[in-house]
Amino acid sequence: MAKNNKPNTKPALTDVTDRKKFKTTLATITHHLQTIDDQKEAIKEIVTELSASSGIDKKVIRKLAMTMYKHNYSTLQEENKHFESLYETVIEGKLVDDELPGEDKKAA
C-alpha cells in the first residue's frame, strides 16, 4: 500500500491555544535537537583527544565505541568474514571451499 503524501487538509491552527501549544512543542523539539548537537560535539572532542593520546585513528575509535554501544561485535565479525570471502572470490579469483559463508549449497 502506497503512503498518502497529501498534506493535512485540517485547518491550519486557527485556534490561538492550539498555536501556542504547537509552538511550545516545537520549542521543546528544538531544545532536544540542540542537546543532540552538543553531545555530538562533545563526542567529537573526546575522540580527537583519545586519538591524539593513543595514536589510534579517529575512525577506528568511533567504530570501537559504536560496536561497544550496539553490542554487535559478533555480527560485524560475520559480515567481515563474508566480505573477505566474497572479495577473495570475486576480485582475486580464489575459491574458498567452493562456498561463501552464509550461503547454502542446496540453493545453487
C-alpha positions as CSV (number, residue, x, y, z in Angstrom):
1,M,0.0,0.0,0.0
2,A,1.4,3.4,-1.0
3,K,1.9,6.1,1.5
4,N,-0.5,9.0,1.3
5,N,1.6,12.1,0.6
6,K,-1.2,14.6,0.6
7,P,-0.9,17.4,3.1
8,N,-3.2,17.5,6.1
9,T,-6.5,19.1,4.9
10,K,-7.4,20.1,8.5
11,P,-7.5,23.9,9.1
12,A,-4.0,25.2,9.9
13,L,-4.1,26.0,13.6
14,T,-6.7,28.7,13.7
15,D,-7.2,28.5,17.4
16,V,-4.8,30.7,19.5
17,T,-4.5,28.0,22.2
18,D,-3.6,25.3,19.6
19,R,-1.0,27.6,18.0
20,K,0.6,28.3,21.4
21,K,0.7,24.6,22.3
22,F,2.1,23.8,18.8
23,K,4.8,26.4,19.1
24,T,5.8,25.3,22.6
25,T,6.1,21.7,21.4
26,L,8.3,22.9,18.5
27,A,10.5,24.7,21.0
28,T,10.8,21.5,23.0
29,I,11.9,19.6,19.9
30,T,14.5,22.3,19.0
31,H,15.8,22.1,22.6
32,H,16.3,18.3,22.2
33,L,18.0,18.8,18.8
34,Q,20.4,21.3,20.4
35,T,21.2,18.8,23.1
36,I,21.9,16.2,20.5
37,D,24.2,18.6,18.6
38,D,26.0,19.5,21.9
39,Q,26.5,15.8,22.7
40,K,27.9,15.1,19.2
41,E,30.4,17.9,19.6
42,A,31.4,16.5,23.0
43,I,31.9,13.1,21.4
44,K,34.0,14.6,18.6
45,E,36.3,16.4,21.1
46,I,36.7,13.2,23.1
47,V,37.5,11.1,20.0
48,T,40.1,13.8,19.0
49,E,41.8,13.7,22.4
50,L,41.8,9.9,22.6
51,S,43.2,9.7,19.1
52,A,46.0,12.2,19.9
53,S,46.9,10.4,23.1
54,S,46.7,6.8,21.8
55,G,47.8,7.2,18.2
56,I,44.7,5.3,17.0
57,D,42.8,6.7,14.0
58,K,39.6,8.6,14.9
59,K,37.6,6.4,12.5
60,V,38.7,3.3,14.4
61,I,37.9,4.8,17.8
62,R,34.4,5.8,16.6
63,K,33.9,2.2,15.2
64,L,35.0,0.7,18.5
65,A,32.7,2.9,20.5
66,M,29.7,2.2,18.3
67,T,30.4,-1.5,18.4
68,M,30.6,-1.4,22.1
69,Y,27.4,0.7,22.3
70,K,25.4,-1.5,19.9
71,H,26.8,-4.8,21.3
72,N,27.2,-6.1,17.7
73,Y,30.7,-7.4,17.6
74,S,29.7,-10.9,16.6
75,T,27.6,-9.5,13.8
76,L,30.5,-7.4,12.5
77,Q,32.8,-10.5,12.6
78,E,30.4,-12.5,10.4
79,E,29.9,-9.6,8.0
80,N,33.7,-9.2,7.7
81,K,34.2,-13.0,7.1
82,H,31.6,-12.9,4.3
83,F,33.1,-9.7,2.8
84,E,36.6,-11.2,2.9
85,S,35.5,-14.4,1.2
86,L,33.5,-12.5,-1.4
87,Y,36.4,-10.2,-2.1
88,E,38.9,-13.0,-2.5
89,T,36.5,-15.0,-4.7
90,V,35.4,-12.1,-7.0
91,I,38.3,-9.8,-7.0
92,E,41.3,-12.1,-6.5
93,G,39.7,-15.1,-8.2
94,K,40.3,-17.5,-5.3
95,L,37.9,-20.3,-4.4
96,V,37.2,-20.7,-0.7
97,D,35.8,-24.1,0.0
98,D,33.6,-23.7,-3.1
99,E,31.2,-21.8,-0.8
100,L,30.9,-18.3,0.7
101,P,30.0,-18.0,4.4
102,G,26.2,-17.7,4.8
103,E,25.4,-19.4,1.5
104,D,23.6,-22.7,1.3
105,K,25.0,-25.3,-1.1
106,K,21.4,-26.6,-1.8
107,A,20.3,-23.1,-3.0
108,A,22.7,-23.3,-6.0
